[in-house]
Every structure is written in C-alpha cells, then in structure tokens.
C-alpha cells in the first residue's frame, strides 16, 4: 500500500460517498493518519482507543485500508458504467 493511494481513496470517498463525515470507518482512518504522523497527544482518547485495538499505526492503517478499498472499488465500478 502506498500512502498516496490511501489519501486518494479517502479523497474519492469524500467526493462520492454519501455521508462521508458521519462514517465511522473514515473517522477512524483520519485518527489513524494522525497517529501515524504523531499528531495525537499522548493523553488523547483516540490514541488510547487505537492502541487498545491495534499493535501499531501500520497495522491499523492496513486494516482500515482493506475496508476502504472494498468500499471505494464498489463506487468506482458504478462510476465507470
């Protein structure tokens, strides 16, 4: 997985996925990107939650990436037809 591909998928979903900002998966992806870039404070509830669910930012990113690909590929197929 490339970081730019991940950002592209998020951007595509922002444009075409209904209720993008209310989707828990995408909010989770935003928090994971912040964790990956060390932008979350150590006492952040989001960071505590992420650390309880995933071993590393990379593991979290890969798990969410698979889910985003499933959703974005579906939208791309409909958009092409």
N, C-alpha and C positions, 0 to 999 in steps of 0.2 A: 504494500500500500504506500502510496505517495501522499505526502502532506497536502500537496496542491490538489490531488484528486479528491481528498476528503473535503477541502474547502469548496471545490467545485460542486460536489454533491450537496453540500449544505446550501450553497447559493442557489442551485437548481430547485431545491425543495422550498427555499424561501419564496422563489418566484411562482412555483406551480402547485405546491402542496397546500391544500386548504387548511386553515387554522395552524399555520406553521408555528407561531409563537406559543400556542397552547399545547403543542405536542410535547409530552414528557420526554420522549426519546431525543428530540432536538435540544431541549433544555439541558438534558444530561450531556449531550455532545458539547454544548457550549461550556459547561462546567469542566468537562474532561479536557478540553482545549486549554482552559485557564490553568488547570492542574499541570498539564503537560508543559506549559510555558512559565510555571512557577508564579502565577498571578493571584493565587488564592492564599489568604493569610492562614497561618498555622491553626488558629482557633476557629476557622470557618466551619460552619455546619456542613457545607457542601464537601469540603475536603475530608472531614471526619467520615461522612457517609461514603464517599468514593473509596477511601482507604479500607473501610469495612467490607466493601463489595469486591474490590479488585486488588491484586498484588502490586500493580504498578500502573502508571499512566498509560504505558504501552498496551498492557492487557485490556484496560478499559477502552482505549481507543480502538483496538481490534474488534472487541465485542460490539461496540456501537457501530463501527464501520460496516460490519456484516449486515446489521439490521437496516442501516441507511441504504446500502446497496440494494437490498431486496425491495425497499420502497421506491427508490429513485429509478431503478430499472423498469419497474412497472409503469411509472409515469412516462419514461422515455419511450417505451413501446407504444403507448397510446398516442403520444405526441407525434411519433413518426407516421402513424397510419392516418 
